[in-house]
Amino acid sequence: MKSIEWLGNSLRILDQSKLPVETVYRNALSYKEVAEAIEHMEVRGAPAIGAAVAYGYALGAIEYQGDREGLPSFMEEVQDRLEATRPTAVNLFWALRRMEDRLRECWEVEDLDEVRRILIEEANRIAEDDCKMNRLIGQHGNEIVPEKANILTHCNAGALATVEYGTALGVIRKAHEAGKNIHVYADETRPLLQGARLTALELMKDKIPVTLIADNMAGYLMQQGKVDLVIVGADRIAANGDTANKIGTYSVAVLAHAHGIPFYVAAPTSTIDLKVATGQEIPIEVRPDKEMRECFGLQVAPSEVNVYNPAFDVTPAKYITGIITEKGIVAPPYSVNLLKLMVRS
Ligand SMILES: CSC[C@H]1O[C@H](OP(=O)(O)O)[C@H](O)[C@@H]1O
């Protein structure tokens, strides 16, 4: 299952908001359609969002009908609209910066079609890089996965959250491929159920043993000694290693720490944001109340009840055993070792 696929002049999107009940694809022909797909969680997951906005930016250039001089200001509007979709995943801003830099580099290119070709090429490179990074994350992460490990994961950091293969699920896939006979506990991940709807679906398709649990069961499993390792994805990693990820990750990290269970974050270096010193500076998206009161259109709470719906939380670095990237596993102290890693990039 590919979350997104470039078709030459449109972006095919697998509408994840309908999985696993329906498999619905649609072709986004404009940057506004890409923006709406991200806001509606049809495409989601930090790296997948990064690749999607890169193609959205390229679609903006394709849509543009003015003269060459007017392109930069039009593309600023495109970038503003795409940046306004979701605030937490830094991959979105990282990808748009790459596209903006590419546009600036071809300021002497007069032919609009040539500019469009260059931007599409950059978006393709971002997507291809993500695929390569995920497989490297899988290889490095496999080093810390014991034989027959019972691994708990939260939300979906799989192929559906990336261009291909996944980050946390990339490590799980690689361990499975290496014949380690691992088993996965997948947190359902309220309120949008990315774990129940997407992680369980992905792992079953790959015939990786998976058991779905409610989020409130993670601590009980750990208390029973049934969890050997926790691996999750990330949306933004601060310079000191504090990590923003799906709401509920912090609770899992504290529980793992209390039970002496290793807790790893798996993410490409495009998720590391050295401009953010600590997790306190990471913007946390608050999503619509409706997502808490309904589940697939079924009302699950009083229609007028007050709701609080933060989409992410921040896990302090002290609870993180290691950060698995495409360049290797980063150990604490993260403020030193993340800087070394990024300088090496
Ligand atoms: C490969 S990291 C994906 C990351 O993004 C998810 O958030 P959302 O489903 O809201 O886009 C979640 O935090 C995952 O860990």
The ligand as a MOL file (V3000), in Angstrom:
LIG
                    3D

  0  0  0     0  0            999 V3000
M  V30 BEGIN CTAB
M  V30 COUNTS 15 15 0 0 0
M  V30 BEGIN ATOM
M  V30 1 C 6.5580 7.9140 10.4870 0
M  V30 2 S 6.2050 8.9550 11.7790 0
M  V30 3 C 4.4780 9.1100 11.6910 0
M  V30 4 C 3.9300 9.8500 12.8790 0
M  V30 5 O 2.8820 10.7190 12.4240 0
M  V30 6 C 1.6960 10.3380 13.1030 0
M  V30 7 O 0.8380 11.4130 13.3360 0
M  V30 8 P -0.4540 11.6420 12.3630 0
M  V30 9 O -1.0820 10.3020 12.1560 0
M  V30 10 O -1.2930 12.6140 13.1480 0
M  V30 11 O 0.1120 12.2520 11.1020 0
M  V30 12 C 2.1860 9.7560 14.3900 0
M  V30 13 O 2.6090 10.7610 15.2830 0
M  V30 14 C 3.3210 8.9130 13.8830 0
M  V30 15 O 4.2200 8.4910 14.8410 0
M  V30 END ATOM
M  V30 BEGIN BOND
M  V30 1 1 1 2
M  V30 2 1 2 3
M  V30 3 1 3 4
M  V30 4 1 4 5
M  V30 5 1 4 14
M  V30 6 1 5 6
M  V30 7 1 6 7
M  V30 8 1 6 12
M  V30 9 1 7 8
M  V30 10 2 8 9
M  V30 11 1 8 10
M  V30 12 1 8 11
M  V30 13 1 12 13
M  V30 14 1 12 14
M  V30 15 1 14 15
M  V30 END BOND
M  V30 END CTAB
M  END
